[in-house]
Amino acid sequence: MNLNLNVSWSEKLQSEFQQPYFLQLTDFLTQEYQDKNTRILPPKEQIFNALNACDFEDIKVVIVGQDPYPTLGHANGLAFSLNPQVYPLAKSLVNIFKEVMTDTGAEASHKW
């Protein structure tokens, strides 16, 4: 499975990618993506999308989500993220926005 990963992250994670558990995982996912009867989210080209969005050195915080959104067209490889055309927003994302607004006093820039 080709991960197409940002070089700065690839260098940091290379030893992990050689571990038996990771090799087994990539073999399993390769088979699952090839199975036409199995729906896997996010699309394989969006795996590690978050790591490709910025260099390792620019990261201050990492938020890891447990599962991608289960609706086709919603999961995009970024935890708690939806593409702009997706509406209504996922409840988990609405709750995050509400907490940010409560904690920081920020105004909502999106109608949900």
C-alpha positions as CSV (number, residue, x, y, z in Angstrom):
1,M,0.0,0.0,0.0
2,N,1.5,3.3,-1.1
3,L,0.9,5.9,1.7
4,N,2.0,9.0,-0.2
5,L,3.1,10.6,3.0
6,N,4.6,14.1,3.5
7,V,8.4,13.6,3.7
8,S,8.7,15.3,7.1
9,W,6.3,12.8,8.6
10,S,7.6,9.8,6.6
11,E,11.1,10.4,8.1
12,K,9.7,10.5,11.7
13,L,7.5,7.4,11.2
14,Q,9.7,5.2,9.0
15,S,10.7,2.9,11.8
16,E,7.1,2.5,12.9
17,F,6.1,1.6,9.3
18,Q,8.5,-1.3,9.4
19,Q,7.0,-2.9,12.5
20,P,5.1,-6.2,12.0
21,Y,1.8,-4.8,13.3
22,F,1.9,-2.0,10.7
23,L,2.9,-4.3,7.8
24,Q,0.0,-6.6,8.8
25,L,-2.4,-3.6,9.0
26,T,-1.4,-2.3,5.5
27,D,-1.7,-5.8,4.0
28,F,-5.2,-6.1,5.6
29,L,-6.3,-2.6,4.3
30,T,-4.9,-3.3,0.9
31,Q,-7.2,-6.4,0.7
32,E,-10.2,-4.5,2.1
33,Y,-9.8,-1.7,-0.4
34,Q,-9.7,-4.2,-3.2
35,D,-12.8,-6.0,-2.1
36,K,-15.7,-4.4,-4.0
37,N,-18.2,-5.6,-1.4
38,T,-16.5,-3.7,1.4
39,R,-16.8,0.0,2.1
40,I,-13.7,1.5,3.6
41,L,-13.5,5.2,4.7
42,P,-11.8,7.4,4.1
43,P,-10.8,6.7,0.5
44,K,-7.3,5.3,0.4
45,E,-5.8,8.4,-1.2
46,Q,-6.9,10.3,1.9
47,I,-5.3,8.1,4.5
48,F,-3.0,10.3,6.5
49,N,-4.6,13.4,4.9
50,A,-3.9,15.3,8.2
51,L,-0.2,14.5,8.0
52,N,0.0,15.7,4.4
53,A,-1.6,19.0,5.3
54,C,1.5,20.3,7.1
55,D,5.0,19.5,8.1
56,F,5.9,17.7,11.3
57,E,7.8,20.7,12.5
58,D,4.7,22.9,12.3
59,I,2.5,20.8,14.5
60,K,1.6,22.0,18.0
61,V,-1.4,19.7,18.7
62,V,-2.8,16.5,17.3
63,I,-6.4,15.5,17.7
64,V,-7.0,11.8,16.9
65,G,-10.6,10.7,16.1
66,Q,-11.7,7.1,16.8
67,D,-13.6,6.5,13.5
68,P,-14.2,8.4,10.3
69,Y,-17.7,9.6,9.6
70,P,-19.6,6.6,8.2
71,T,-21.5,8.4,5.4
72,L,-20.0,8.3,1.9
73,G,-18.6,11.7,0.9
74,H,-18.1,12.8,4.6
75,A,-14.8,11.1,5.7
76,N,-11.9,12.9,4.3
77,G,-8.9,11.7,6.4
78,L,-9.0,14.6,8.9
79,A,-10.4,14.0,12.4
80,F,-13.7,15.8,12.9
81,S,-13.6,17.4,9.5
82,L,-16.1,17.6,6.7
83,N,-15.8,18.9,3.2
84,P,-17.4,22.3,2.6
85,Q,-20.4,20.9,0.6
86,V,-21.4,18.5,3.4
87,Y,-24.6,19.6,5.3
88,P,-25.8,19.3,7.9
89,L,-22.7,19.2,10.0
90,A,-22.0,16.0,12.0
91,K,-23.2,16.3,15.6
92,S,-19.7,15.7,16.9
93,L,-18.4,18.7,14.9
94,V,-21.3,20.9,16.0
95,N,-20.4,20.0,19.6
96,I,-16.8,20.9,19.1
97,F,-17.7,24.3,17.6
98,K,-20.1,25.0,20.5
99,E,-17.3,24.2,23.0
100,V,-14.8,26.4,21.2
101,M,-17.3,29.3,21.1
102,T,-18.1,28.8,24.8
103,D,-14.5,28.6,25.8
104,T,-13.1,31.4,23.6
105,G,-16.1,33.6,22.8
106,A,-15.5,33.1,19.1
107,E,-18.4,33.7,16.8
108,A,-19.9,30.9,14.6
109,S,-18.8,31.2,11.0
110,H,-21.0,28.4,9.9
111,K,-24.7,27.9,10.2
112,W,-25.6,24.4,11.4
